[in-house]
Amino acid sequence: MTRYSGFISLLLALAFAAAAAGQTPPDLRSRLSAGQACRFRSEITFRGNELTGLCVLRETETACTGALVNEFGVKALDFVFDKRSEKVKLHNVIFFLDKWYIRRVVRADLAVMLRALSADDAAAKPAGKRELLITPQGEVRLTNLKYHISYHLTPLETDAVTE
């Protein structure tokens, strides 16, 4: 019996980690539902290129709005996620992303991410050819397996004074 206790402990730890990964962290969920702005360090990687910066999200009753700004303060894109239709609309897209085929992929990927963040259960709908992981610390990782694009959002500490 003691011979298998390490193996059983490992299995239990993996089971708890898998259960925790399937849900939005309560701190992030409560901040989003309260209408507070959630700030993330963002990193989008595609074909050896990467776009890093800041992503700001704010949720209302019917929508979740956000903006992605690079490290130099140049706005890459604005987006609005309509909760009823579960669709994303892109606004003010930077010139090198402003192609119909790129917009379509980014819009679908953002819809999967925002659907998981705005729902209580991240596994509410299948993500298709995408892998989605939400860690207990609030990190969001989405990998588009078809186009080899990865999105990584890491929450930033917030100050009550700046809110």
C-alpha positions in Angstrom: 0.0 0.0 0.0 2.8 2.5 0.8 4.4 1.6 -2.5 1.4 3.2 -4.3 0.8 6.1 -2.0 3.0 8.4 -4.0 1.3 7.5 -7.3 -2.1 8.0 -5.7 -1.1 11.4 -4.4 0.1 12.4 -7.8 -3.2 11.3 -9.4 -5.2 13.3 -6.9 -3.0 16.4 -7.4 -3.6 16.1 -11.2 -7.3 15.6 -10.7 -7.6 18.8 -8.6 -5.4 20.8 -11.0 -7.6 19.7 -13.9 -10.8 20.7 -12.0 -9.3 24.0 -11.1 -8.2 24.7 -14.7 -11.8 24.3 -15.9 -13.1 27.2 -13.9 -12.5 31.0 -13.9 -10.7 32.0 -10.7 -13.1 33.5 -8.2 -11.0 36.7 -7.8 -10.9 37.4 -11.5 -14.6 36.5 -11.9 -15.7 38.8 -9.1 -13.6 41.7 -10.4 -15.0 41.3 -13.9 -18.6 40.9 -12.8 -18.3 44.0 -10.6 -17.5 46.1 -13.6 -13.9 46.8 -12.6 -11.3 47.1 -15.2 -9.0 44.0 -15.3 -5.5 44.6 -16.6 -3.5 41.9 -18.2 0.0 41.6 -19.5 -0.6 40.2 -23.0 1.5 38.3 -25.4 0.4 37.1 -28.8 2.9 34.8 -30.6 2.5 33.8 -34.3 5.1 32.4 -36.8 8.1 33.6 -34.8 6.7 37.1 -34.3 5.2 38.4 -31.1 3.0 41.3 -30.0 3.3 42.2 -26.4 1.7 44.8 -24.3 -1.3 45.5 -22.1 -4.9 44.2 -22.4 -7.6 46.0 -20.4 -11.1 44.3 -20.0 -14.3 45.7 -18.5 -17.5 43.7 -18.3 -21.1 45.1 -18.3 -24.4 43.2 -18.1 -24.6 42.7 -21.9 -21.0 43.0 -23.1 -17.3 42.7 -22.3 -15.2 45.5 -23.9 -11.4 45.5 -24.2 -8.4 47.1 -25.7 -5.0 45.8 -26.6 -2.1 48.3 -26.4 1.5 47.5 -27.2 4.5 48.4 -25.1 4.9 51.7 -26.8 1.3 52.8 -26.2 0.1 52.2 -29.8 -3.3 50.7 -29.8 -3.4 47.3 -31.6 -7.1 46.8 -31.5 -10.3 47.4 -29.6 -13.0 44.7 -29.2 -16.5 44.2 -27.9 -17.8 40.8 -26.9 -21.6 40.6 -27.0 -22.7 38.0 -24.4 -26.0 37.3 -26.0 -24.8 36.5 -29.5 -21.3 35.4 -28.2 -19.6 37.2 -31.0 -16.7 39.7 -31.0 -16.6 42.9 -33.0 -13.1 44.4 -33.7 -12.6 48.1 -33.9 -9.5 50.3 -34.6 -7.3 47.4 -35.7 -3.7 48.2 -36.4 -2.7 48.1 -40.1 -0.7 44.9 -40.2 -3.6 43.0 -38.6 -6.3 44.7 -40.6 -6.8 41.9 -43.2 -10.1 40.1 -43.5 -8.6 36.6 -42.9 -6.5 37.8 -39.9 -9.5 39.6 -38.4 -11.6 36.5 -38.7 -9.1 34.3 -36.8 -8.5 36.9 -34.1 -12.2 37.5 -33.7 -12.9 33.7 -33.2 -10.0 33.3 -30.8 -11.0 36.3 -28.7 -14.6 34.9 -28.6 -13.4 31.6 -27.1 -11.3 33.4 -24.5 -13.9 35.9 -23.5 -16.6 33.3 -23.4 -14.5 31.4 -20.9 -13.7 34.5 -18.8 -17.3 35.7 -18.7 -18.8 32.3 -17.9 -18.6 30.6 -14.5 -17.4 27.4 -16.1 -14.6 27.7 -18.7 -15.5 24.3 -20.2 -19.0 25.6 -21.1 -18.5 25.2 -24.9 -15.9 23.3 -26.9 -13.2 25.5 -28.3 -12.7 23.6 -31.6 -9.1 23.4 -32.7 -7.9 25.5 -29.8 -6.5 24.7 -26.4 -7.6 26.9 -23.5 -6.2 27.0 -20.1 -7.2 29.2 -17.2 -4.9 28.8 -14.2 -6.0 29.4 -10.6 -3.8 32.5 -10.6 -5.9 34.0 -13.4 -3.6 33.4 -16.3 -5.3 32.7 -19.6 -3.6 30.7 -22.3 -5.2 30.0 -25.6 -3.4 28.2 -28.5 -4.9 28.1 -31.9 -3.6 24.7 -33.2 -4.6 25.3 -36.8 -2.8 28.6 -37.3 -0.2 28.2 -34.6 -1.1 31.4 -32.7 -0.8 31.5 -29.0 -2.4 34.1 -26.7 -1.2 34.5 -23.1 -2.8 36.9 -20.6 -1.2 37.4 -17.2 -3.2 39.5 -14.7 -1.5 42.6 -13.3 -1.8 43.7 -9.7 -4.4 46.4 -9.3 -4.4 49.4 -7.0 -7.6 50.4 -5.3 -6.5 54.1 -5.7 -6.4 53.9 -9.5 -9.8 52.2 -9.8 
